Amino acid sequence: MIPLPTGAVLTNTRFLDIETGEWRSADLEIRDGRFAKIAAAGSLADADDAIDLAGKHVLPGLIDCHVHVYAMTANLSELETTAPSYATMHAARLMGDMLDRGFTTVRDTGGADHGLAAAQTEGLLRGPRLFFGGKSLTQTGGHGDTRRPGQQISHSSSCCAGLGVIADGPDAVRRAAREQLRTGAHHLKIMAGGGVASPTDRVDSIQYSFAEMRAAVEEAQDANRYVAAHAYTPGAIQRALDAGVRSIEHANLLDEKSADAIAEAGAFVTMNLVTYWALDTFGAEMGLPPVSQAKVADVLSAGEQALALAHQKGLNLCFGSDLLGGMQVHQSKEFEIRARHQEPLDVIRSATTTAARLLERVGELGVIREGAFADLVVLEADPLQDITVLSAPDPALVIQGGEIVRARPTH
């Protein structure tokens, strides 16, 4: 990383005002990792430490609201017995790659912990700013239970590289929630329904009783945090909303009634369509077990229809990828997939201002304004005209917290 000098100035910057959807020309002064001043273009050009960005297109740093930085393989059961030290090395690599694509902040929805977050904050680990929820909470046989049908002993615990922990009954869920919150988790994640990567549940199953969900929500609310729920089906979505869940993950089987319920609750939806494309295309070679491969078709075709419906209903859509193992290289393809059903500006908002609202960091992340973190992605072309600038990213420059963290070599 290359710290910008104190009082560094980016001149002749053409940046996207995310809220208005208009390009603005300005000089940006950065101090102590934040934007200190937004001035007329060229007015600060005489500064000794000015960097001229004429001809470039500048976005706020991007936010991915659904990643798993410990998921070095698509076979999640392997993580249960993987040495944490080994998994951490993979997480560092995966996070560094995310940063190079322009994602300066990510939300991990199962697995990441306080150690990774602290290492990133202290500069020991090169990667996006990390909002973590600790281990996902799952019922026995739920989406976070990675045991095969004949396996009785569970390795799911808070001390391994696995992504989830099993907790049955309201009291056990409450205790598991408190354990994650004790570590400083920014949110909690519960498994409200079946999933693709788990070996023993059906995609159309509803998981956790209302009382169990409510126990997690109460603990999160008491700690001024919130709960995200893995949920595909209308039934799982509705039960989660009734329990007070704030963030619905996936929602591939969304229907009009459940979409209206999300809108009425003011909840957020983080879809991750790229992961189903990737699992269908590369899952087998990346270690996805056959039983999980067979589930992909159930959610692949429905996902884009759900996105179109969610956009039509005006839901709070956040950008997410949810990729596993070597498929994480396709993180940015989500922009291209979403652009089939949304305007590029709406897709960019899902990875900036809407994501910042979900993370409860309005005015600090996802915007270029005075007082916000100095996170920037500098592009060669206009993403509003050509979304592939983001879906196949090669940023000229990535700045995170006032430091140049990626500069494309010039020849």
C-alpha positions in Angstrom: 0.0 0.0 0.0 1.2 3.5 -0.8 0.0 6.2 1.7 -1.0 9.4 0.0 0.8 12.5 1.4 -1.0 14.4 4.1 -3.4 16.8 2.4 -3.1 14.9 -0.9 -5.2 16.3 -3.8 -6.8 14.4 -6.7 -7.3 17.0 -9.4 -9.7 17.1 -12.4 -11.6 14.2 -11.0 -14.8 13.2 -12.8 -16.7 11.3 -10.2 -20.1 9.7 -10.1 -22.5 11.3 -7.7 -24.3 8.1 -6.8 -27.5 9.8 -5.4 -28.2 12.0 -8.4 -26.6 9.7 -11.0 -24.7 12.5 -12.5 -21.0 12.9 -13.2 -19.3 15.8 -11.4 -16.0 17.4 -12.0 -14.0 18.4 -8.9 -10.7 18.4 -7.0 -10.7 16.1 -4.0 -8.6 16.8 -1.0 -7.8 13.8 1.3 -6.7 14.1 4.9 -6.4 11.3 7.5 -8.0 8.7 5.2 -11.2 10.7 4.5 -12.4 13.3 2.0 -11.6 16.7 3.6 -12.7 19.0 0.7 -14.5 18.8 -2.6 -13.6 21.9 -4.6 -14.0 23.2 -8.1 -12.1 21.3 -10.7 -8.6 22.7 -11.2 -8.8 24.9 -8.1 -6.3 22.8 -6.1 -4.1 21.9 -9.0 -1.1 23.9 -7.7 -0.8 21.6 -4.6 2.6 19.9 -4.5 1.2 16.5 -4.0 -1.6 16.7 -6.6 -2.5 13.6 -8.7 -4.2 14.5 -12.0 -7.1 12.2 -12.9 -8.1 14.0 -16.1 -9.8 11.6 -18.6 -10.7 9.0 -15.9 -14.0 8.0 -14.4 -14.1 7.7 -10.6 -16.5 5.7 -8.4 -16.7 5.3 -4.7 -15.1 2.1 -3.4 -17.4 -0.8 -4.1 -19.1 -2.9 -1.4 -19.9 -6.7 -1.7 -22.5 -7.5 0.9 -22.2 -11.3 0.7 -18.8 -13.0 0.7 -17.2 -15.9 2.6 -13.5 -15.1 2.9 -12.7 -18.5 4.5 -14.4 -20.4 1.7 -11.3 -21.6 -0.1 -13.2 -24.6 -1.5 -16.7 -25.3 -2.6 -16.7 -28.4 -0.4 -17.6 -26.7 2.8 -17.3 -29.8 4.9 -13.5 -29.7 4.3 -13.4 -26.4 6.2 -14.5 -28.1 9.4 -11.2 -29.8 9.8 -8.9 -27.3 8.1 -6.3 -25.7 10.3 -7.3 -22.1 11.0 -3.7 -20.9 10.1 -4.0 -22.5 6.7 -7.5 -21.1 6.1 -6.2 -17.6 7.1 -3.6 -17.7 4.4 -6.2 -18.4 1.8 -8.5 -15.7 3.2 -5.7 -13.2 2.9 -5.2 -14.1 -0.7 -8.9 -14.0 -1.5 -9.3 -10.7 0.3 -6.4 -9.2 -1.6 -7.9 -10.2 -4.9 -11.2 -8.6 -3.9 -9.4 -5.3 -3.2 -7.7 -5.4 -6.6 -11.2 -5.6 -8.2 -12.2 -2.4 -6.5 -14.1 -3.8 -3.5 -12.8 -1.7 -0.6 -15.4 -3.0 1.8 -17.1 -6.5 2.2 -19.6 -8.1 4.5 -18.8 -11.7 5.4 -22.0 -13.7 6.0 -20.5 -16.8 7.6 -17.1 -17.7 8.8 -15.0 -14.5 9.1 -14.0 -13.4 12.6 -12.6 -10.7 14.7 -9.0 -11.7 14.0 -9.3 -11.1 10.2 -11.1 -7.8 10.8 -8.5 -6.6 13.3 -5.6 -7.7 11.0 -7.1 -5.7 8.1 -7.8 -2.7 10.3 -4.2 -2.7 11.6 -2.7 -3.1 8.1 -1.4 -6.6 8.7 -3.7 -8.0 6.1 -4.3 -6.5 2.7 -7.9 -6.6 1.8 -11.3 -4.9 2.0 -12.7 -3.3 5.2 -14.4 -6.4 6.8 -17.8 -6.4 8.4 -18.2 -9.9 9.9 -21.0 -11.9 11.5 -18.9 -14.8 12.8 -20.3 -18.3 12.4 -23.7 -18.7 10.8 -26.3 -20.3 13.1 -28.0 -23.4 11.8 -30.3 -26.1 13.1 -29.3 -29.8 13.0 -29.6 -30.8 9.4 -29.9 -27.2 8.2 -28.0 -25.4 5.5 -25.0 -24.8 7.8 -24.8 -28.4 8.9 -22.1 -29.8 6.6 -22.2 -33.4 7.9 -22.9 -36.2 5.4 -26.0 -38.4 6.2 -23.9 -41.1 7.9 -21.7 -38.7 9.9 -22.8 -38.3 13.5 -20.0 -36.2 15.1 -20.2 -32.5 14.3 -17.0 -30.5 14.0 -19.0 -27.2 13.7 -17.7 -24.9 16.4 -16.3 -21.4 16.8 -12.7 -22.6 16.9 -12.3 -24.0 13.3 -12.4 -22.6 9.8 -16.0 -23.8 9.2 -18.7 -21.3 8.3 -21.4 -22.4 10.7 -22.3 -23.6 14.2 -25.2 -25.9 15.1 -27.7 -24.6 17.7 -31.2 -26.2 18.3 -33.9 -24.6 20.4 -34.4 -21.0 21.4 -32.0 -21.2 24.4 -29.2 -22.7 22.4 -29.7 -20.2 19.6 -29.6 -17.4 22.1 -26.4 -18.6 23.6 -24.8 -19.1 20.1 -25.9 -15.6 19.2 -24.3 -14.2 22.3 -21.1 -16.1 21.5 -20.8 -14.4 18.1 -21.8 -11.0 19.4 -19.2 -11.4 22.2 -16.5 -11.4 19.5 -17.6 -8.1 18.1 -19.7 -9.3 15.2 -21.4 -6.6 13.2 -24.5 -8.8 12.5 -25.8 -12.3 13.0 -26.6 -14.8 10.3 -29.2 -17.5 10.6 -30.1 -20.3 8.1 -33.9 -19.9 7.6 -34.1 -22.4 4.8 -32.3 -25.0 2.6 -29.4 -24.3 0.4 -27.2 -25.6 -2.4 -23.9 -26.3 -0.7 -25.3 -28.3 2.2 -25.6 -32.1 1.8 -28.7 -33.2 3.7 -31.4 -30.5 3.3 -33.9 -29.6 0.6 -33.8 -26.2 -1.0 -37.5 -25.8 -0.4 -37.3 -26.5 3.3 -38.0 -23.9 6.0 -35.5 -24.1 8.9 -35.6 -22.7 12.4 -38.9 -22.2 14.2 -40.2 -18.7 14.8 -39.1 -18.9 18.4 -35.6 -19.8 17.4 -35.4 -17.0 14.9 -36.9 -14.5 17.4 -34.3 -15.5 20.0 -31.5 -14.5 17.5 -33.2 -11.3 16.6 -33.7 -10.3 20.2 -30.1 -10.8 21.1 -29.0 -8.8 18.0 -31.3 -6.0 18.7 -30.3 -5.8 22.4 -26.7 -5.5 21.1 -27.7 -2.8 18.5 -27.0 -5.3 15.8 -29.2 -7.0 13.2 -29.9 -10.4 11.7 -29.4 -11.6 8.2 -31.2 -14.8 7.0 -30.3 -17.2 4.3 -33.7 -17.8 2.7 -34.8 -18.8 -0.8 -38.5 -19.6 -0.5 -41.5 -17.3 0.3 -42.2 -19.3 3.4 -38.7 -18.9 4.8 -38.6 -15.3 3.8 -42.0 -14.6 5.5 -41.1 -16.3 8.8 -37.7 -14.5 8.9 -39.5 -11.1 8.4 -42.1 -11.9 11.0 -39.3 -12.6 13.5 -37.7 -9.2 12.7 -34.9 -10.2 10.4 -33.5 -7.1 8.6 -31.5 -8.7 5.7 -32.7 -11.5 3.4 -29.9 -13.3 1.6 -30.5 -14.9 -1.9 -34.4 -14.8 -2.2 -34.1 -16.8 -5.5 -37.7 -18.1 -5.2 -39.2 -14.8 -4.3 -42.8 -14.3 -5.3 -45.0 -11.2 -5.4 -46.4 -11.7 -1.9 -43.1 -12.1 -0.3 -41.6 -9.2 -2.2 -44.4 -7.0 -0.9 -43.7 -8.2 2.6 -40.0 -7.3 2.3 -41.0 -3.8 1.0 -43.5 -3.3 3.9 -40.8 -4.4 6.4 -38.2 -2.1 4.9 -35.8 -5.0 4.8 -32.8 -5.5 2.5 -32.2 -8.2 -0.1 -28.8 -9.3 -1.1 -28.9 -11.5 -4.2 -25.9 -13.3 -5.6 -26.8 -14.6 -9.0 -23.2 -15.1 -10.1 -22.7 -17.9 -7.6 -25.3 -20.1 -9.3 -23.8 -19.4 -12.7 -20.4 -20.3 -11.4 -21.6 -23.5 -9.6 -23.4 -24.6 -12.7 -20.3 -24.0 -14.9 -17.4 -24.8 -12.6 -18.9 -26.4 -9.4 -17.9 -30.0 -10.1 -14.2 -29.2 -10.8 -14.0 -26.9 -7.8 -15.1 -29.6 -5.3 -18.9 -29.1 -5.1 -20.2 -32.5 -4.1 -22.6 -34.2 -6.5 -25.6 -33.9 -4.1 -25.1 -30.1 -4.2 -24.6 -30.0 -7.9 -28.0 -31.5 -8.4 -29.6 -28.6 -6.5 -28.2 -25.8 -8.6 -30.9 -26.0 -11.3 -33.6 -25.4 -8.6 -32.4 -21.9 -8.0 -30.4 -20.9 -11.1 -33.2 -20.1 -13.5 -35.5 -18.6 -10.8 -32.8 -16.2 -9.6 -33.0 -13.7 -12.5 -36.8 -13.7 -12.4 -36.6 -12.9 -8.7 -34.2 -10.0 -9.4 -36.5 -8.5 -12.0 -39.4 -8.7 -9.6 -37.4 -7.3 -6.7 -36.3 -4.4 -8.9 -39.9 -3.8 -10.1 -41.1 -3.7 -6.5 -38.3 -1.2 -5.6 -36.8 -3.3 -2.9 -33.5 -2.4 -1.1 -31.2 -4.4 -3.3 -27.6 -4.9 -2.3 -24.8 -6.4 -4.3 -23.5 -9.8 -3.3 -21.5 -12.6 -4.9 -21.4 -15.6 -2.4 -18.7 -17.4 -4.5 -16.8 -20.3 -3.1 -13.2 -21.5 -3.7 -11.6 -20.8 -7.1 -14.9 -19.4 -8.4 -14.3 -16.2 -6.4 -12.4 -14.8 -9.4 -15.7 -14.2 -11.0 -16.9 -11.9 -8.3 -17.4 -8.9 -10.6 -19.5 -10.8 -13.2 -22.5 -10.1 -10.9 -22.5 -6.6 -12.4 -23.1 -8.0 -15.9 -25.8 -10.4 -14.8 -27.7 -7.7 -12.9 -27.5 -5.3 -15.8 -29.7 -7.7 -17.8 -32.6 -6.5 -15.5 -31.4 -3.2 -14.1 -29.9 0.0 -15.3 -26.2 0.2 -14.6 -26.7 3.1 -12.2 -29.1 0.9 -10.1 -26.6 -1.9 -10.0 -23.8 0.5 -8.9 -26.1 1.9 -6.2 -26.5 -1.7 -4.9 -22.8 -1.9 -4.4 -22.4 1.6 -2.9 -25.2 3.7 -1.3 -27.7 0.9 -0.7 -25.0 -1.4 0.7 -23.9 1.4 3.0 -27.4 1.7 4.4 -27.4 -2.0 5.1 -24.1 -1.7 6.9 -25.3 1.3 8.8 -22.5 3.5 7.4 -24.5 6.1 5.5 -22.3 9.0 4.6 -19.1 7.1 5.4 -19.1 4.4 2.7 -20.2 4.2 -0.9 -20.1 7.9 -1.5 -17.7 10.6 -2.4 -18.5 13.5 0.0 -16.7 15.4 2.7 -16.2 13.3 5.8 -16.6 9.9 4.0 -13.8 7.4 3.9 -11.5 8.1 0.9 -12.3 4.9 -1.0 -12.1 5.2 -4.8 -12.1 3.1 -7.9 -10.5 4.9 -10.9 -11.7 3.5 -14.3 -10.7 4.2 -17.9 -14.3 4.2 -19.2 -17.8 5.2 -18.2 -19.5 2.2 -16.5 -22.9 3.8 -17.1 -22.3 3.3 -20.8 -20.4 0.0 -20.6 -21.0 -2.1 -17.5 -18.1 -4.5 -18.5 -15.8 -1.9 -17.2 -16.9 -3.3 -13.8 -17.8 -6.9 -14.7 -14.3 -7.5 -16.1 -12.4 -5.1 -13.9 -8.9 -3.8 -14.4 -9.0 -0.5 -12.4 -6.3 2.1 -13.2 -6.2 2.9 -9.5 -7.9 1.7 -6.2 -7.7 3.9 -3.2 -8.8 2.7 0.3 -8.8 4.9 3.3 -6.5 7.4 1.6 -3.9 4.8 0.5 -3.2 3.6 -3.0 -3.8 -0.1 -2.7 -3.7 -1.0 -6.4 -2.1 0.9 -9.3 -2.2 -0.8 -12.7 1.3 -0.9 -14.2 1.9 1.4 -17.2 3.9 0.2 -20.1 
